Amino acid sequence: MLPCLAFLGHNAVYLLAGFLCFCWLKQEEDEEELTTVQKHSRAGYNIAALLFFFLFLDNLLRRVEGQAWKGFWLCSGRLEVVVLFGMLSLVAQFVYWSRIVSGLNQEHT
């Protein structure tokens, strides 16, 4: 279930971050032609966010199930690691969407 939950959770964060970033998109009064978001895509940030969310979910499940390791490791299940990867996933999503929105804002000016 871990890959399925990671995929669904990542997509939920992806949509939430995208919606929040598109709120800052400047609207042009006379919209001549639509621009494609694909042109401004930053796939590296999105892949990094997926990896961070996968590690966040793995650590969260280890913590809940009591299989946590004692040391600081990527999959230790400690609370600090769970929070770290959760925050890194959110930051990567916001960087991904903010680059898209800033590119679209530059085209509108």
C-alpha positions in Angstrom: 0.0 0.0 0.0 3.0 2.4 0.5 3.5 3.2 -3.2 -0.3 3.8 -3.7 -0.5 6.0 -0.6 2.6 7.9 -1.6 1.2 8.5 -5.1 -2.2 9.7 -3.8 -0.7 11.9 -1.1 1.8 13.4 -3.4 -0.9 14.3 -5.9 -3.0 15.9 -3.1 0.0 18.1 -2.1 0.7 18.8 -5.8 -2.9 20.0 -6.4 -3.0 22.1 -3.1 0.4 23.8 -3.8 -0.6 24.4 -7.4 -3.9 26.0 -6.4 -2.2 28.3 -3.9 0.5 29.4 -6.3 -2.0 30.1 -9.1 -3.8 32.4 -6.8 -0.7 34.7 -7.3 -1.0 34.6 -11.1 -1.5 38.0 -12.6 -4.5 38.1 -14.9 -4.1 40.0 -18.1 -7.1 42.0 -19.2 -7.0 41.2 -22.9 -6.1 37.5 -23.0 -4.8 37.1 -26.6 -3.6 33.5 -26.4 -3.3 30.8 -23.7 0.2 29.8 -22.7 1.1 26.2 -22.0 2.2 25.3 -18.5 4.4 22.6 -20.0 6.8 25.2 -21.4 7.6 26.3 -17.8 7.7 22.9 -16.3 10.4 22.1 -13.8 10.1 18.3 -13.5 13.1 18.0 -11.2 11.3 19.7 -8.4 8.3 17.6 -8.9 10.3 14.4 -8.8 12.1 15.5 -5.7 8.8 16.3 -4.1 7.6 12.8 -4.9 10.7 11.3 -3.4 10.5 13.4 -0.2 6.8 12.5 0.1 7.6 8.8 -0.3 10.3 9.1 2.5 7.9 11.1 4.6 5.2 8.4 4.3 7.6 5.6 4.9 8.9 7.2 8.1 5.4 8.0 9.2 4.3 4.4 8.8 7.4 3.1 10.6 6.6 5.5 13.5 3.0 4.4 13.7 3.8 0.7 13.5 6.6 1.0 16.0 9.4 -0.2 13.7 11.5 2.9 14.2 15.3 2.6 14.3 17.4 4.2 17.0 19.7 6.3 14.8 19.2 9.2 12.5 18.7 7.7 9.1 16.5 8.3 6.1 14.1 5.6 7.2 14.5 5.8 10.9 10.8 6.6 11.7 11.8 9.3 14.2 9.6 12.3 14.6 12.3 14.7 13.4 12.8 12.8 10.2 9.0 12.6 9.5 8.7 16.4 9.9 11.8 17.0 7.8 10.7 15.0 4.8 7.1 16.4 5.1 8.5 19.9 5.0 10.9 19.1 2.2 8.0 17.7 0.1 6.0 20.9 0.6 8.9 23.2 -0.2 9.7 21.3 -3.4 6.1 21.6 -4.5 6.0 25.3 -3.8 9.3 25.9 -5.7 7.9 23.9 -8.6 4.7 25.8 -8.8 6.3 29.2 -8.1 8.6 28.8 -11.0 5.7 28.1 -13.3 3.7 31.1 -12.0 6.6 33.5 -12.2 7.2 32.4 -15.8 3.6 33.0 -16.6 3.6 36.4 -14.9 6.6 37.4 -16.9 4.8 36.6 -20.1 1.8 38.7 -19.1 4.0 41.8 -18.5 
